[in-house]
Structure formats: C-alpha cells, structure tokens
Amino acid sequence: MEELAEGLLKATLRALGLLIRFLIWLTMELFFEITAWYVGWPICRALSLGNWPRQSIGEHELAAPLTRFTVSVVGILTLLGIVILLAKLTGSA
C-alpha cells in the first residue's frame, strides 16, 4: 500500500512539473516571441530608417533567429525602460 501511495505521489509531482514547464514555456513564447517583437519592431524600423527588419510586423515567424532575438531584446529593453521611467515619474523608485 505504501508503494502505491509513493507511486501516486511521484506521478502527481511529475504531472505538476510538466504543467509548470508548460506554463513557463507559454509565458516565454507569449512575452518574448510576440509582445517583445511587436514593441521592438517599430523601434528597429525607425532606427534603421525603414530598412530592418525586412519582414512586416506580423511576420515574426519568417524572420531569421538572430533578427527575432535582436528585435525582441530591443522590445524588452524598451518595456523595461518604460517601467523604470514610470516608476521614477510616480515616485516609486
């Protein structure tokens, strides 16, 4: 009976671990791949005077991995800068 309970506990913990992994993956996919792209794309486009990235804003899946990464990093840094600026303006920082 004790082995059955131990097996059930292991299976439950394994399922919980898979669920947490899935939620982390979904968050990273949604935030980094999509939100950061949509924030970083217009900034990169403006800084390069319309030359880079070559893909339109809705075609992030077609962009090269380095392009996706760079545009997403620009988007994340922009969002972080906005948060810091708002924190300073409201007196929270």
Summary of the structure (lengths in Angstrom):
residues: 93
radius of gyration: 20.4
end to end distance: 56.1
largest distance: 69.9
contacts: 224
relative contact order: 0.11
helix: 81%
strand: 0%
